[in-house]
């Protein structure tokens, strides 16, 4: 049996007690947060899931900060002077955690939210005035006393344990030192596991912190350290240091007047007919719903669409669509805010309201604006940020699981089946007297590792029917799994639309859907951007609104910038602004422009070809040859389209910067 002396046991027990004492103190801070800000609606039973997840978060972040102290503590077994460094670093780590916990409490008391990038306003506003306010309004002296007591407790408890260091035999390596070595290794492994926070596929992350459908309970989970870290990430994510006119000058314009002159030269948009009754509006943004899988649908052989296929007969199906961003979040922000900048809502500007949000015209017209995702509502801080930008309610997988406890929660959230059933339930529970509804959905199921949720059976799929432009760089089994989750998601979108149709709700509901981006397929580096960025864009429009509209050209090139201009035209009778996308029911331009792809500032594409937008007015032009875009000299038509698209980008950036740099 491996044996250690009492001093050796004390050597390892001392840091354990020190760590545990700080963990208890951080848990008490969380309990104080709950008791200080809770309402009568929440009891200890509601708080327990947040408390347990909070303990895990505290342990992870305390382990992260205290790791250098642990290394110096082990070194002190051989070099006693390292002990002082270990104790100092340990106190700094624990003290920082406690201090940030106090800051989070007072930040919440003042702003009504946990720590966010707003905290850096201390350095952007009148810093001296803010410091004076803090000193006059915050209970500084009580906090100092509590802080010193919190520092003293771990020091006193650990000091009660003698720790002279592991004994070493002068004759060399014996059983006793081997036991000490094994203990040190095991404790280091344990610290690493605590630092990771999870034994699952992913470490414990910020988006893991949603444990309840109640916003306040979820706000009890994170500690000040993780909140401050996320705030720093948000703060550094985006900065407009070149001012309001910086991007328009980079695009080759002298000032905003030059930009407006180019935009004014285009044909004006037609006035849409405003419906007599405001329809409900649903937009489903589908994870990785790419164009190539959509067009590869063959019933019974490569059934990528499931029940969606039957619902397309009465839809506008634009298969020549391009995504607005390279990933889920850039695409979501691009659709909702018409922004080329991402992450905008997580940046230093995210705490400001976005007057350019595309949902605001609906809210101003009396709509209730709701967001539902099958993923975690804390992902990218959606639960906190979306209400600042026009949303009334935000629901995530915790809310959906509370409504459907039989649903499984997977790697990226809850299955699309349950997201659509939850959305349908929200619509069913509405009364005739309620406000009209704008409902934005974000699915998550068609995502790596491509596991069909809840073990649902799928129809046959055949990767061989994907277009040859997709390089077969993965095993066939991986392509099969990708098509199965694609089918699962499309099938439940079809169920949702079909349910609305069968119940007669499509007579007063506009439904739109698109993919956030294409799947992670590999394409040739030249000429295939329309495949790589390709997403379908779908609309189901009530017959009463379609009346009087001309035949819609469903073969035209479109981008996700066209979605909200189309929805607001159909539902509100709103004319798109010159810098916005088009109303696809009454398009006034023959080309579409998106912020992403080919050029540094995006690409415009139409029947005359494509043009990439680069700095200083430089353009790259292409024409379609078969199924690829080949480089060509710029024609006059492409030059006009490129110049106009550059002006759109410049104006969109100027509008956003003007709103956020006030």
C-alpha positions as CSV (number, residue, x, y, z in Angstrom):
1,X,0.0,0.0,0.0
2,X,1.3,3.5,-0.8
3,X,1.8,5.6,2.3
4,X,2.4,9.2,3.0
5,X,3.4,11.1,6.1
6,X,1.0,13.5,7.8
7,X,2.9,16.4,6.4
8,X,2.5,15.0,2.9
9,X,-1.2,14.5,3.4
10,X,-1.4,18.1,4.6
11,X,0.5,19.3,1.6
12,X,-2.2,18.1,-0.7
13,X,-5.1,18.7,1.6
14,X,-4.3,22.4,2.1
15,X,-5.0,23.5,-1.5
16,X,-8.2,21.3,-1.6
17,X,-9.5,23.1,1.4
18,X,-8.5,26.5,0.0
19,X,-10.3,25.8,-3.3
20,X,-13.4,24.4,-1.6
21,X,-13.7,27.4,0.7
22,X,-13.7,29.8,-2.2
23,X,-16.2,27.6,-4.0
24,X,-18.6,27.8,-1.0
25,X,-18.1,31.6,-0.9
26,X,-19.0,31.9,-4.6
27,X,-22.1,29.7,-4.1
28,X,-23.2,32.1,-1.3
29,X,-22.8,35.0,-3.7
30,X,-25.1,33.2,-6.1
31,X,-27.7,32.6,-3.4
32,X,-27.5,36.2,-2.4
33,X,-28.1,37.2,-6.0
34,X,-31.2,35.0,-6.1
35,X,-32.6,36.3,-2.8
36,X,-31.9,39.9,-3.7
37,X,-33.6,40.0,-7.1
38,X,-36.1,37.2,-7.1
39,X,-39.8,38.0,-7.2
40,X,-42.5,36.1,-5.3
41,X,-43.0,33.8,-8.3
42,X,-39.7,31.9,-7.9
43,X,-38.9,29.5,-5.1
44,X,-35.9,27.4,-4.1
45,X,-37.1,24.5,-6.3
46,X,-36.9,26.8,-9.3
47,X,-33.4,28.0,-8.2
48,X,-31.9,24.5,-7.6
49,X,-31.0,23.8,-11.3
50,X,-29.4,27.2,-11.6
51,X,-27.5,26.7,-8.4
52,X,-26.1,23.3,-9.4
53,X,-25.0,24.6,-12.9
54,X,-23.6,27.7,-11.2
55,X,-21.4,25.5,-8.9
56,X,-20.0,23.8,-12.0
57,X,-19.4,27.2,-13.6
58,X,-17.7,28.5,-10.5
59,X,-15.5,25.4,-10.2
60,X,-14.5,25.7,-13.8
61,X,-13.5,29.3,-13.7
62,X,-11.9,29.1,-10.3
63,X,-9.9,26.1,-11.6
64,X,-8.9,28.2,-14.6
65,X,-7.6,31.1,-12.6
66,X,-6.0,29.0,-9.8
67,X,-4.1,26.7,-12.2
68,X,-0.9,28.8,-12.0
69,X,-1.1,28.7,-8.2
70,X,-1.4,24.9,-8.3
71,X,1.7,24.7,-10.4
72,X,3.7,26.9,-8.0
73,X,2.4,24.9,-5.1
74,X,3.7,21.6,-6.6
75,X,7.0,23.3,-7.2
76,X,7.2,24.3,-3.6
77,X,7.8,20.7,-2.6
78,X,11.3,21.1,-4.1
79,X,11.7,24.9,-4.0
80,X,10.1,26.3,-0.8
81,X,10.2,29.8,-2.0
82,X,7.6,28.9,-4.6
83,X,5.1,28.5,-1.8
84,X,4.7,32.3,-1.4
85,X,4.0,32.7,-5.1
86,X,1.4,29.9,-4.9
87,X,-0.4,31.5,-2.0
88,X,-0.4,35.0,-3.6
89,X,-1.6,33.7,-7.0
90,X,-4.3,31.6,-5.2
91,X,-5.6,34.7,-3.3
92,X,-5.6,36.8,-6.5
93,X,-7.6,34.1,-8.4
94,X,-10.2,33.7,-5.6
95,X,-10.3,37.4,-4.9
96,X,-10.9,38.2,-8.5
97,X,-13.8,35.7,-8.7
98,X,-15.4,37.2,-5.5
99,X,-14.9,40.8,-6.7
100,X,-16.5,40.1,-10.1
101,X,-19.4,38.4,-8.3
102,X,-20.0,41.6,-6.3
103,X,-19.7,43.7,-9.5
104,X,-22.3,41.4,-11.2
105,X,-24.8,42.0,-8.4
106,X,-24.5,45.8,-8.5
107,X,-24.4,45.8,-12.3
108,X,-27.7,43.8,-12.3
109,X,-29.2,46.2,-9.7
110,X,-28.4,49.2,-12.0
111,X,-29.0,47.8,-15.5
112,X,-31.4,44.9,-14.9
113,X,-29.1,42.4,-16.7
114,X,-25.9,40.5,-15.8
115,X,-22.5,42.0,-16.8
116,X,-22.3,42.7,-20.5
117,X,-20.2,44.8,-22.9
118,X,-22.0,47.8,-21.5
119,X,-19.6,47.7,-18.6
120,X,-16.9,49.1,-20.9
121,X,-19.0,52.2,-21.2
122,X,-17.0,53.3,-18.1
123,X,-14.1,54.1,-20.5
124,X,-16.3,55.4,-23.4
125,X,-18.5,57.8,-21.4
126,X,-17.7,60.3,-18.6
127,X,-15.5,58.1,-16.6
128,X,-15.1,60.4,-13.6
129,X,-18.8,61.0,-13.4
130,X,-19.5,57.2,-13.4
131,X,-16.9,56.6,-10.7
132,X,-18.5,59.3,-8.5
133,X,-21.9,57.7,-9.0
134,X,-20.5,54.3,-8.0
135,X,-18.9,55.7,-4.9
136,X,-22.0,57.5,-3.8
137,X,-24.6,54.9,-4.7
138,X,-22.9,51.6,-4.1
139,X,-22.4,50.2,-0.6
140,X,-18.6,50.3,-0.9
141,X,-17.7,50.0,2.8
142,X,-19.9,46.9,3.4
143,X,-18.5,45.3,0.3
144,X,-15.0,45.9,1.4
145,X,-15.7,44.3,4.7
146,X,-17.4,41.3,3.2
147,X,-14.6,41.0,0.6
148,X,-11.9,41.0,3.3
149,X,-13.8,38.4,5.3
150,X,-14.2,36.3,2.2
151,X,-10.5,36.4,1.6
152,X,-9.7,35.5,5.2
153,X,-11.9,32.4,5.4
154,X,-9.9,30.3,2.9
155,X,-6.6,31.5,4.3
156,X,-7.5,30.6,7.9
157,X,-9.0,27.2,7.0
158,X,-6.1,26.1,4.9
159,X,-3.6,27.5,7.5
160,X,-5.1,25.1,10.1
161,X,-3.6,22.3,8.1
162,X,0.1,21.7,8.5
163,X,1.9,21.4,5.2
164,X,5.7,21.1,5.5
165,X,6.0,19.5,2.1
166,X,6.3,15.8,1.0
167,X,9.0,13.9,2.7
168,X,11.9,12.8,0.4
169,X,14.2,9.9,1.0
170,X,17.8,10.8,0.5
171,X,18.5,7.3,-0.8
172,X,16.3,8.1,-3.9
173,X,12.9,7.2,-5.2
174,X,10.9,5.1,-2.8
175,X,7.3,4.0,-2.3
176,X,6.5,7.1,-0.2
177,X,7.6,9.6,-3.0
178,X,5.9,7.5,-5.6
179,X,2.7,7.9,-3.6
180,X,3.2,11.6,-3.5
181,X,3.8,11.7,-7.2
182,X,0.7,9.7,-8.0
183,X,-1.4,11.9,-5.8
184,X,0.0,15.0,-7.5
185,X,-0.8,13.6,-10.9
186,X,-4.3,12.5,-9.9
187,X,-5.1,15.9,-8.4
188,X,-3.8,17.6,-11.5
189,X,-6.0,15.4,-13.7
190,X,-9.0,16.2,-11.4
191,X,-8.2,19.9,-11.7
192,X,-8.1,19.6,-15.5
193,X,-11.5,17.9,-15.5
194,X,-13.0,20.6,-13.3
195,X,-11.5,23.2,-15.7
196,X,-13.1,21.5,-18.7
197,X,-16.4,21.4,-16.8
198,X,-17.9,18.5,-18.6
199,X,-17.3,14.9,-19.5
200,X,-19.3,15.2,-22.7
201,X,-18.4,16.0,-26.2
202,X,-18.1,19.8,-25.5
203,X,-16.6,21.6,-22.5
204,X,-18.9,23.6,-20.3
205,X,-19.6,26.7,-22.4
206,X,-21.6,29.9,-22.1
207,X,-24.5,28.5,-24.1
208,X,-24.7,25.6,-21.6
209,X,-26.1,28.0,-19.0
210,X,-29.7,27.9,-19.9
211,X,-31.4,25.6,-17.4
212,X,-34.9,27.1,-17.2
213,X,-37.6,28.7,-19.4
214,X,-37.5,31.6,-17.0
215,X,-35.1,34.4,-17.8
216,X,-34.3,35.3,-14.3
217,X,-33.4,31.8,-13.2
218,X,-31.0,31.6,-16.1
219,X,-29.5,34.9,-15.1
220,X,-28.6,33.3,-11.7
221,X,-26.3,30.7,-13.4
222,X,-23.3,32.6,-14.7
223,X,-20.7,34.1,-12.4
224,X,-19.0,37.4,-12.8
225,X,-15.9,35.9,-14.3
226,X,-17.6,34.2,-17.3
227,X,-19.8,37.2,-17.8
228,X,-16.8,39.6,-17.8
229,X,-15.0,37.3,-20.2
230,X,-17.9,37.2,-22.6
231,X,-18.2,41.0,-22.3
232,X,-14.5,41.3,-23.3
233,X,-15.0,39.1,-26.3
234,X,-18.1,41.1,-27.3
235,X,-16.2,44.4,-26.8
236,X,-13.3,43.4,-29.0
237,X,-15.4,41.7,-31.7
238,X,-16.2,44.8,-33.7
239,X,-15.0,48.5,-33.8
240,X,-15.8,51.3,-36.2
241,X,-12.5,53.2,-35.5
242,X,-12.6,54.7,-39.0
243,X,-15.9,56.6,-38.2
244,X,-19.2,56.9,-39.9
245,X,-17.8,57.4,-43.4
246,X,-14.9,55.0,-43.1
247,X,-16.4,52.2,-45.2
248,X,-18.0,54.3,-47.9
249,X,-14.6,55.9,-48.5
250,X,-13.0,52.4,-48.6
251,X,-15.5,51.6,-51.4
252,X,-14.4,54.6,-53.4
253,X,-17.0,57.2,-52.5
254,X,-16.1,60.7,-51.2
255,X,-19.1,61.1,-49.0
256,X,-22.7,60.0,-48.4
257,X,-24.0,62.4,-51.1
258,X,-22.0,60.5,-53.7
259,X,-23.6,57.3,-52.5
260,X,-27.1,58.7,-52.5
261,X,-26.6,60.0,-56.0
262,X,-25.8,56.5,-57.3
263,X,-28.8,55.0,-55.5
264,X,-31.1,57.7,-56.8
265,X,-30.3,56.8,-60.4
266,X,-32.0,53.4,-60.2
267,X,-35.7,52.8,-61.0
268,X,-37.9,53.3,-57.9
269,X,-39.6,50.4,-56.3
270,X,-43.3,49.9,-57.1
271,X,-45.9,50.7,-54.4
272,X,-47.3,47.3,-53.0
273,X,-50.9,46.9,-52.1
274,X,-51.4,47.0,-48.3
275,X,-53.6,44.1,-47.1
276,X,-56.9,45.0,-45.5
277,X,-56.1,42.7,-42.6
278,X,-52.6,42.3,-41.3
279,X,-51.5,38.7,-41.8
280,X,-49.4,36.7,-39.4
281,X,-45.8,36.3,-40.7
282,X,-43.5,33.3,-40.0
283,X,-39.9,33.1,-41.1
284,X,-38.1,29.8,-40.6
285,X,-34.3,30.0,-40.9
286,X,-33.2,26.4,-41.4
287,X,-29.8,25.1,-40.4
288,X,-27.6,24.2,-43.4
289,X,-30.5,24.1,-45.9
290,X,-28.4,24.2,-49.0
291,X,-29.5,24.6,-52.6
292,X,-27.8,21.5,-53.9
293,X,-29.5,19.1,-51.4
294,X,-32.8,20.8,-52.1
295,X,-32.5,20.3,-55.9
296,X,-31.3,16.7,-55.5
297,X,-34.7,15.6,-54.2
298,X,-35.9,12.4,-55.9
299,X,-39.0,10.8,-54.2
300,X,-38.3,7.3,-53.0
301,X,-34.6,7.4,-53.9
302,X,-33.0,10.6,-52.5
303,X,-35.9,12.0,-50.5
304,X,-34.3,15.1,-49.1
305,X,-37.5,17.1,-48.6
306,X,-40.0,14.7,-47.1
307,X,-43.4,16.3,-46.5
308,X,-42.0,19.7,-47.7
309,X,-42.1,18.5,-51.3
310,X,-45.9,18.4,-51.3
311,X,-46.2,21.9,-49.9
312,X,-44.0,23.5,-52.6
313,X,-46.9,23.4,-55.2
314,X,-48.4,26.6,-53.8
315,X,-45.1,28.3,-52.9
316,X,-42.8,30.7,-54.5
317,X,-39.6,28.6,-54.8
318,X,-36.5,30.6,-55.5
319,X,-33.7,28.1,-56.0
320,X,-31.2,30.7,-57.3
321,X,-30.7,32.1,-53.8
322,X,-27.5,33.1,-52.0
323,X,-26.9,33.3,-48.3
324,X,-26.0,36.6,-46.7
325,X,-23.3,35.3,-44.4
326,X,-20.7,32.6,-43.9
327,X,-22.3,31.0,-40.8
328,X,-25.4,30.8,-38.8
329,X,-24.9,33.9,-36.7
330,X,-23.7,36.2,-39.5
331,X,-26.7,35.0,-41.6
332,X,-29.2,35.5,-38.8
333,X,-27.9,39.0,-38.1
334,X,-27.8,39.8,-41.8
335,X,-31.4,38.7,-42.3
336,X,-32.8,40.4,-39.1
337,X,-30.7,43.6,-39.2
338,X,-29.5,43.9,-42.9
339,X,-26.0,44.2,-41.6
340,X,-22.7,43.3,-43.3
341,X,-21.0,43.5,-39.9
342,X,-21.1,40.5,-37.6
343,X,-21.2,39.8,-34.7
344,X,-22.9,43.2,-34.3
345,X,-25.3,42.4,-31.4
346,X,-22.3,40.9,-29.5
347,X,-20.0,43.8,-30.1
348,X,-19.4,46.9,-28.0
349,X,-22.4,48.4,-29.7
350,X,-24.8,45.5,-28.9
351,X,-26.2,47.2,-25.8
352,X,-27.6,50.0,-28.0
353,X,-31.0,49.6,-29.8
354,X,-30.8,49.0,-33.5
355,X,-33.1,51.4,-35.3
356,X,-32.2,49.6,-38.5
357,X,-33.6,46.3,-37.3
358,X,-35.9,44.8,-40.0
359,X,-38.5,43.6,-37.4
360,X,-39.2,47.2,-36.1
361,X,-41.6,48.1,-38.9
362,X,-43.7,45.1,-37.9
363,X,-43.6,46.0,-34.2
364,X,-44.5,49.6,-35.1
365,X,-47.4,48.3,-37.1
366,X,-48.8,46.5,-34.0
367,X,-47.2,43.1,-34.4
368,X,-46.0,40.9,-31.5
369,X,-42.5,39.8,-32.5
370,X,-41.3,36.4,-31.2
371,X,-38.1,34.4,-31.7
372,X,-38.0,30.6,-31.2
373,X,-34.9,28.5,-31.6
374,X,-34.4,24.8,-31.1
375,X,-31.0,25.6,-29.7
376,X,-30.0,27.3,-26.5
377,X,-31.5,30.8,-26.1
378,X,-28.3,31.8,-24.4
379,X,-26.3,31.0,-27.6
380,X,-24.7,34.3,-28.7
381,X,-26.6,35.9,-25.9
382,X,-29.9,35.9,-28.0
383,X,-32.1,35.9,-24.9
384,X,-30.6,39.2,-23.8
385,X,-29.9,40.9,-27.1
386,X,-32.9,40.3,-29.3
387,X,-35.4,42.1,-27.0
388,X,-33.2,45.3,-27.4
389,X,-33.6,45.1,-31.1
390,X,-37.4,44.6,-31.5
391,X,-38.3,41.2,-30.2
392,X,-41.0,40.8,-27.5
393,X,-40.2,37.2,-26.5
394,X,-37.4,34.8,-27.0
395,X,-37.8,31.0,-26.5
396,X,-35.1,28.3,-26.7
397,X,-34.7,24.6,-26.1
398,X,-35.4,24.9,-22.3
399,X,-38.8,26.4,-23.0
400,X,-39.6,23.8,-25.7
401,X,-38.5,20.9,-23.5
402,X,-40.7,22.2,-20.7
403,X,-43.6,22.1,-23.1
404,X,-42.6,18.7,-24.5
405,X,-40.6,16.8,-21.8
406,X,-40.5,13.7,-24.0
407,X,-38.2,15.4,-26.4
408,X,-34.5,14.6,-26.4
409,X,-31.9,17.4,-26.2
410,X,-29.0,16.7,-28.4
411,X,-25.6,18.3,-29.0
412,X,-27.0,21.5,-30.5
413,X,-30.4,21.6,-28.8
414,X,-33.8,20.1,-29.3
415,X,-35.1,18.5,-32.5
416,X,-36.7,20.6,-35.2
417,X,-39.8,18.5,-34.8
418,X,-40.4,20.0,-31.3
419,X,-39.4,23.5,-32.4
420,X,-42.1,23.5,-35.1
421,X,-44.6,21.9,-32.7
422,X,-43.9,24.6,-30.1
423,X,-44.3,27.3,-32.8
424,X,-47.6,25.7,-33.9
425,X,-48.8,25.7,-30.3
426,X,-47.9,29.4,-29.9
427,X,-50.0,30.1,-33.0
428,X,-52.9,27.9,-31.9
429,X,-53.1,29.5,-28.5
430,X,-53.5,33.0,-30.0
431,X,-57.0,34.6,-29.9
432,X,-58.7,36.5,-32.6
433,X,-58.3,39.7,-30.5
434,X,-54.5,39.3,-30.2
435,X,-52.0,41.3,-32.1
436,X,-50.8,39.9,-35.4
437,X,-47.7,37.8,-35.0
438,X,-44.2,37.9,-36.5
439,X,-42.6,34.7,-35.6
440,X,-38.9,34.0,-36.4
441,X,-37.7,30.4,-36.1
442,X,-34.1,29.2,-36.1
443,X,-33.6,25.4,-36.4
444,X,-30.5,23.5,-35.3
445,X,-30.9,19.8,-36.2
446,X,-29.2,19.7,-39.6
447,X,-25.8,20.2,-38.0
448,X,-22.7,18.1,-37.3
449,X,-22.5,15.4,-35.9
450,X,-25.7,14.9,-38.1
451,X,-27.6,12.6,-35.8
452,X,-31.4,12.4,-36.4
453,X,-33.1,13.5,-33.2
454,X,-35.1,11.2,-31.1
455,X,-34.2,8.2,-33.2
456,X,-36.7,9.2,-35.8
457,X,-36.8,7.0,-39.0
458,X,-35.8,8.6,-42.3
459,X,-36.7,8.0,-45.9
460,X,-34.1,6.7,-48.4
461,X,-31.3,9.0,-49.4
462,X,-28.6,8.6,-52.0
463,X,-25.4,10.7,-51.9
464,X,-24.6,9.7,-55.5
465,X,-27.5,12.0,-56.6
466,X,-25.8,15.1,-55.2
467,X,-24.4,17.2,-58.1
468,X,-20.9,16.3,-59.3
469,X,-19.6,19.8,-58.4
470,X,-19.5,18.6,-54.8
471,X,-16.2,17.0,-54.1
472,X,-16.5,13.6,-52.5
473,X,-14.0,14.3,-49.7
474,X,-15.7,12.3,-47.0
475,X,-16.8,8.7,-46.6
476,X,-20.1,8.0,-48.2
477,X,-21.6,7.3,-44.8
478,X,-21.0,10.9,-43.8
479,X,-22.8,12.2,-46.8
480,X,-25.7,9.9,-46.0
481,X,-25.9,11.2,-42.4
482,X,-25.9,14.8,-43.8
483,X,-28.8,14.0,-46.1
484,X,-30.8,12.2,-43.4
485,X,-30.7,15.2,-41.0
486,X,-31.4,17.5,-44.0
487,X,-34.5,15.4,-44.8
488,X,-35.6,15.4,-41.1
489,X,-35.5,19.2,-40.9
490,X,-37.2,19.7,-44.3
491,X,-39.8,17.1,-43.4
492,X,-40.8,18.9,-40.2
493,X,-40.9,22.3,-42.0
494,X,-43.3,20.6,-44.4
495,X,-45.4,19.3,-41.5
496,X,-45.6,22.8,-40.1
497,X,-46.7,24.4,-43.3
498,X,-49.0,21.5,-44.1
499,X,-50.7,21.9,-40.6
500,X,-51.3,25.6,-41.2
501,X,-52.7,24.8,-44.7
502,X,-55.0,22.0,-43.4
503,X,-56.4,24.3,-40.6
504,X,-57.0,27.2,-43.0
505,X,-54.4,29.4,-41.3
506,X,-52.4,29.9,-44.6
507,X,-55.3,32.1,-45.7
508,X,-54.0,34.8,-43.4
509,X,-50.4,33.8,-42.8
510,X,-47.3,34.5,-44.8
511,X,-44.6,31.8,-44.4
512,X,-41.0,32.3,-45.6
513,X,-38.1,29.9,-45.2
514,X,-34.4,29.7,-46.2
515,X,-31.2,28.1,-45.1
516,X,-28.8,30.0,-42.9
517,X,-26.0,28.8,-45.2
518,X,-25.2,25.7,-47.3
519,X,-23.8,22.6,-45.8
520,X,-20.0,22.2,-45.3
521,X,-19.4,20.7,-48.7
522,X,-16.2,21.2,-50.6
523,X,-16.4,22.9,-54.0
524,X,-14.0,23.8,-56.7
525,X,-12.2,27.1,-55.7
526,X,-13.2,28.9,-58.9
527,X,-16.6,29.4,-60.5
528,X,-18.8,27.6,-58.0
529,X,-19.7,30.3,-55.5
530,X,-23.4,30.0,-56.4
531,X,-23.2,26.4,-55.2
532,X,-21.1,27.1,-52.1
533,X,-23.4,30.0,-51.1
534,X,-26.6,28.5,-52.5
535,X,-29.7,28.4,-50.4
536,X,-33.4,28.1,-51.4
537,X,-35.7,30.9,-50.5
538,X,-39.4,30.0,-50.1
539,X,-42.6,32.0,-49.7
540,X,-46.1,30.8,-49.0
541,X,-48.4,33.8,-49.7
542,X,-52.2,33.9,-49.0
543,X,-54.3,33.9,-52.1
544,X,-55.9,37.2,-51.1
545,X,-52.5,38.9,-51.1
546,X,-51.5,37.3,-54.4
547,X,-54.5,38.7,-56.2
548,X,-53.4,41.6,-58.3
549,X,-49.7,40.6,-58.3
550,X,-48.0,39.8,-61.6
551,X,-46.5,36.4,-62.2
552,X,-43.4,36.1,-60.0
553,X,-40.2,35.0,-61.8
554,X,-39.0,32.2,-59.6
555,X,-35.9,31.7,-61.7
556,X,-34.4,35.1,-60.8
557,X,-31.3,35.4,-58.7
558,X,-32.2,36.4,-55.1
559,X,-30.3,36.8,-51.8
560,X,-31.4,36.7,-48.2
561,X,-31.3,40.5,-48.2
562,X,-34.6,40.3,-50.2
563,X,-36.5,38.4,-47.5
564,X,-37.6,41.1,-45.2
565,X,-38.2,43.7,-47.9
566,X,-40.6,41.1,-49.5
567,X,-42.3,40.3,-46.2
568,X,-42.8,43.9,-45.2
569,X,-44.1,44.8,-48.6
570,X,-46.6,41.9,-48.6
571,X,-47.7,42.3,-45.0
572,X,-47.4,46.0,-44.4
573,X,-47.5,47.6,-47.9
574,X,-44.0,49.0,-47.2
575,X,-41.7,50.1,-50.1
576,X,-38.1,49.0,-49.8
577,X,-35.5,51.8,-49.4
578,X,-33.0,52.1,-52.2
579,X,-30.2,50.6,-50.1
580,X,-32.3,47.6,-49.1
581,X,-33.0,44.3,-50.8
582,X,-35.9,43.9,-53.2
583,X,-39.6,43.1,-52.9
584,X,-39.5,39.8,-54.9
585,X,-43.2,40.1,-55.7
586,X,-42.6,43.4,-57.5
587,X,-38.8,43.5,-58.2
588,X,-37.5,46.8,-59.5
589,X,-34.0,45.6,-60.2
590,X,-32.9,42.6,-62.4
591,X,-30.0,41.6,-60.1
592,X,-29.6,40.7,-56.4
593,X,-26.8,41.8,-54.1
594,X,-25.4,40.0,-51.1
595,X,-22.8,41.0,-48.5
596,X,-20.8,37.8,-48.8
597,X,-19.0,36.0,-51.5
598,X,-16.4,36.5,-54.3
599,X,-15.5,40.2,-53.6
600,X,-14.4,41.6,-50.3
601,X,-17.7,43.5,-50.1
602,X,-19.9,40.8,-51.5
603,X,-21.3,40.0,-54.9
604,X,-24.2,41.1,-57.2
605,X,-25.6,38.5,-59.5
606,X,-28.3,38.5,-62.2
607,X,-29.0,37.3,-65.8
608,X,-26.2,39.4,-67.1
609,X,-23.6,37.7,-64.9
610,X,-22.0,38.4,-61.6
611,X,-19.8,41.1,-60.2
612,X,-17.7,41.0,-57.1
613,X,-17.3,44.2,-55.1
614,X,-13.8,45.1,-54.0
615,X,-12.3,48.2,-52.3
616,X,-11.8,51.5,-54.1
617,X,-14.4,50.8,-56.7
618,X,-12.7,47.8,-58.1
619,X,-15.0,45.1,-59.6
620,X,-14.6,41.5,-60.7
621,X,-16.9,40.4,-63.4
622,X,-18.1,36.9,-64.4
623,X,-20.5,35.3,-66.9
624,X,-22.3,32.0,-66.6
625,X,-20.8,29.2,-68.7
626,X,-22.7,26.0,-68.2
627,X,-22.8,25.6,-64.5
628,X,-19.9,27.8,-63.5
629,X,-19.1,31.5,-63.4
630,X,-16.1,32.3,-65.6
631,X,-14.1,35.6,-65.3
632,X,-14.8,38.1,-68.1
633,X,-14.2,41.8,-68.9
634,X,-16.9,43.9,-67.2
635,X,-19.7,45.0,-69.5
636,X,-21.4,48.3,-69.1
637,X,-24.4,46.6,-67.5
638,X,-22.2,44.7,-65.0
639,X,-20.4,48.0,-64.2
640,X,-23.7,49.7,-63.4
641,X,-24.8,46.8,-61.3
642,X,-21.5,46.7,-59.5
643,X,-21.5,50.4,-58.8
644,X,-25.0,50.4,-57.5
645,X,-24.3,47.4,-55.3
646,X,-21.2,49.1,-53.9
647,X,-23.4,52.1,-53.1
648,X,-25.9,49.8,-51.4
649,X,-23.1,48.4,-49.2
650,X,-21.8,51.9,-48.5
651,X,-25.2,53.2,-47.5
652,X,-26.1,50.2,-45.3
653,X,-22.8,50.6,-43.5
654,X,-23.3,54.3,-43.1
655,X,-26.8,53.8,-41.7
656,X,-25.6,51.4,-39.1
657,X,-22.5,53.4,-38.1
658,X,-24.6,56.6,-37.9
659,X,-27.0,54.9,-35.5
660,X,-24.2,53.4,-33.3
661,X,-21.6,56.1,-33.3
662,X,-23.8,58.9,-32.0
